[in-house]
Amino acid sequence: MNLWYSANNKTKKNFIRYKIPFKKLHDWLSVEVSKQVDQEIKFNISKDIINRFNLYIMNTKFKCSCINKYSKLKYIAKQMKNCSAGYKDRINNRLQLVVISDDSGKPKVLLEINQNSIVQAKLYRNVPVFRDNLLNDLVIEFAQIVKLKVTTDDVHMKQDTKLKCIA
């Protein structure tokens, strides 16, 4: 629904004109909304939060960065083929989106962080991050470094593998 509210009149008219099937609506809207010409918007996020999430993870070639402008959000939505463009009016000091990119700058993971908890962790086309072991581990490491809880099934937390003695 957020994407529909973010769509301008031209996008809504195109929806009717092209008779987009319901099963394709989400992906179609995310791309079309990201194409809309909008005025640049800087999200109301404190510098402390932005700096906390902007980091390189040691021993990897991945960079984490807090999305703080609408133009960056549109770029990420288009690259990852997801609905993140619909978050335009929701990003603030309570809710942030953090992108994890590889060394070439290509977005690999998008995290939704709400009040110090990772509530979503998605790969390309909204695939849960646990589908890629390396990126799943990277998200866990990021959460530990910046002291976030992981409250989503998108990330598989590693179980303690030590055997317990039963006496």
N, C-alpha and C positions, 0 to 999 in steps of 0.2 A: 504493500500500500504506500510506503514512503516514496517509492519510485514514481508512482502515479501522481502523487501530490507535487513531486519535483518536476514533472513533465510540463512543458509550456503548451500553449494552444496548438502550435504547429505540430508538435509531437503527438498530441491527442488526436488531431485531425488525421495524421498519417496512420495512426492505429486503426481508425475507422476505415480509411481509404484502402489500406492494404490487408484488412481483415486478418489480423495476426491471430493464429490459433492460441488458445489459452495455454497449452503446454509450452509454447515458445515465448509467451508474454514476458516472463521474468528476464530472460536473456536479451530479448529485443529491446525492452524498456531500458535496461542498464546501458546498452550501447547508445541508444537514441538520446537518453538524458545526458550522457557524457559528451555528446556532439553539440549540445545546445551552447550557443554563444552567451556566456554569462559574464557579469562583472566579477573581477577577482574578489574573493572573500578570504580574509584571514580569520581563522577560527579563534575563538576566545579560549585559548589555552595558555596557562602561565609558562614562563620561560623555564621554571624549575622542572615542570613536567616534561616539556620538550627536551631539555638537556638530559633528564633522567633516562629517556627512552632512545636517545640518539647515541648509538655506540657501535663499535666493531666488536664482534665476539672473538675472543682470543682463540688462536689455533685454527681459525676458519677463515674463509674468504667472504664472509657474509656481513652486511651492514644492516643495522636496525635503525629506522628513523620514524619519528612521530609525524603523521600527516598534519600539517598546520595551515595549508592553503587549499582552496577549492580546485585550483588548476592541477595540483598534484593528485588530489583525490580523483579527478576525472581521468587523469593519465593511468592511475592504478586500476580503476574500474575497467577501463578499456583494455589494458594489458592482461588483466587477470580474468576477464570475461565474467564479472560478478556484479552485484547490485550495490556496491559500496558507494556509488554516486548518490544514492538515496539517503545517505547519512549526512548530507550537507547541513541540514538544520539541527542536527543532534550533537555534533562534535563540540565538546567544551571541556571544562576542568573535571567533569565527572566521567565522561565517555571519550575515549581516544581510539584512533586507528593507528596501528604501527605496522609498517611494511618491512619485511626482511627481504633484502635483495642480494643477488650474487655479486661477484667481483666485477661483472660487466654492467651492473646496474639493473639487471632484469629482475622484476619482482617475483619472488618465489612463495612467500607466505604473507597473508594479511591477518593481523590479530585485532580483535575487538576487545578493548580493555574498559571495564566498567568498575569504577570504585576499587581499584587495586586488585582486580581479578580478571584473568583472561577468560572471557565468556564465549569467544569464537576463535578458531584458528583454522583458516582455510587456505587451500592451494588453488591452483588454476581451476576455474569453473566450479568453485565452491566445494571441492573435494576436501574431506577432513584431513588434517595434517598427519594423522597417524598412518595414513597410507604410504608415507615416505619416511622410513626409519631415520635417515639422516636429519631431515627437517623436523621431525617429531622431537628428536634429541636436542636439536638446536633451540626449539621453542622452550623446552624444559630448562635448558641452560640459561636462556634469556630471562625466564621467570625467576630463576634462582638469583641471578645477578642483580636484577632490579627489584627483587623482593615482592613478587606478585603471586597470588594464589592462582591455581588453574582449576576452574569450575566448569569445564566443558568436556563432553565426551569426544570432542574433536582431537584431543591429545590423549595418548595412552601413557599414563605415568608408569614408570618402571617399578615393579614389585621388588621388595627386599628378597634377594635370592639366597641369603644365608640360611642354612639348615638349622633348625632348632633341635636341641637334644630333648628327648622325652625320657624322663627318668622313671 
